[in-house]
């Protein structure tokens, strides 16, 4: 009997979708509980029922952003066809998160008067380094009820170089610096910028305590608290470094790095500051620590994408510059050259790449090429030329190119009158043999200070040095004029002495007139100058000091010579002066050959002895002498050969040893 066929199940009717009101209730609950992935799924259910629902699209975009799915949020914004919903703010925020800052600014143009859009714009400008514009937006938002506005406001002021305005800004906002640990941290940074390190250290400690308490109340885990407070820990170590407590700072940086409980920017700053604190010590370890913050898949050094978007341009510059310095110290010239070549594209508006390029060239003994590229950069970017010209002057002066160094210094107009610059220019021109040019520099400086209306006027210093220079180079008239001007205006004793000395070469009567203005030196009243001129000169007196003669002359009494105290002679250990024993040999320090007792060894005369009958003496002795001489010469030759062989063996041994050393050195490199 065949088996009965099974009945096929009937298809169940499709379940109707839940009401859209229930879906929105679930969507709202997931968002409040920070369940953003579930919120995205519920939003998709709503959109399956109502594809053009604006609230569902907006909720989905916000949930994707909260879930850090920035690409997904951007794709939803692009696919949205709703003409009434403006997603430009969300699009700008997504582009900001992707570090596409210029595109983000472009997207915000339609919402310039929106406070939220203005706040986002200020953050974008802060990241771009346009700090003055960022601060202007914060000033406009002061009357808006925006939470934590003062935190970003203070950060913008500090980065814009306006740390002195922080205290007044907090007073205007009626906010205390200790109202939150973030604000206390930023206020402490403003104190650091004003070189008030002690107060900054105290405020940072307070910020850490406030943060510990507030985060503990919010049920943060211990590791999460350490990560949140890592910027404060790094800044405390930095303050110790500024206060000269280098070892304590190194210990703090090392602890932060080893524990690895810090956000990426704080870890990068700790690594960079540790390298600076250690200096050129343990370079290999410093390079390994820098490798921790670079992009993992890149062979060459490049900061990770997360750090590149979170660090300020100045911070990134410092890290790259320190990397190049370490490579130069470790003599890794190829890597340094490759890294420097990438810096102009990374920092197009900075002078740091060209300075590092010059440093690499100087290390390669190419000072001329370094001077050339620095000069070209200064001509191309005159508004950034000050630091570059100073660097070029230093390179040229070190390379013994005084004319190029003086030319570079002369192109920095705002420091030409400073005493240090004047002294450097005069020295460089003197070294180059340009005495007229050096004199012109001094004349220009004197003229500038004559017309300067400053409290700290350096005219007397410049005129004194100018007069001394002119006197040294035979320009007595110009020197006397400067000295005379100094005496009239400042009443300087040094200038009066210089004037007397200078005028004595030209006009003796005038010199005597000025000499009368000099105050007499104390202790010279009893000295008869005429009698001193008639004597043949001072004679050396045995056992008398100059001080004793002066005192005797002033007091009119004969000074008694001081008795020298006799000291007991010091004898070697174990020596008895009563029984000194035999005297030592007076020739003990002479070589043996030069001593009178030296007797050279006698030569062996057995080969010259005569044997046999007298008739055979002459021939045999002659032959024997010749044979003996041959034997002696052959023996000497063999000895010489043996000694020369030994010398060649020694030479071979030394050569093989040296080559093995060089082989080890080569393999080690």
PyMOL commands that set and color helices and strands:
alter all, ss='L'
color gray80, all
select helices_A, chain A and resi 20-32+36-49+54-66+70-79+88-97+101-107+109-111+115-128+131-140+149-159+163-173+181-193+197-217+222-228+230-242+246-259+264-278+283-291+305-310+313-329+333-346+352-363+367-380+382-398+402-410+413-415+419-431+435-451+459-472+476-490+493-503+508-515+529-534+546-555+592-594+606-608+614-668
alter helices_A, ss='H'
color red, helices_A
deselect
rebuild
show_as cartoon
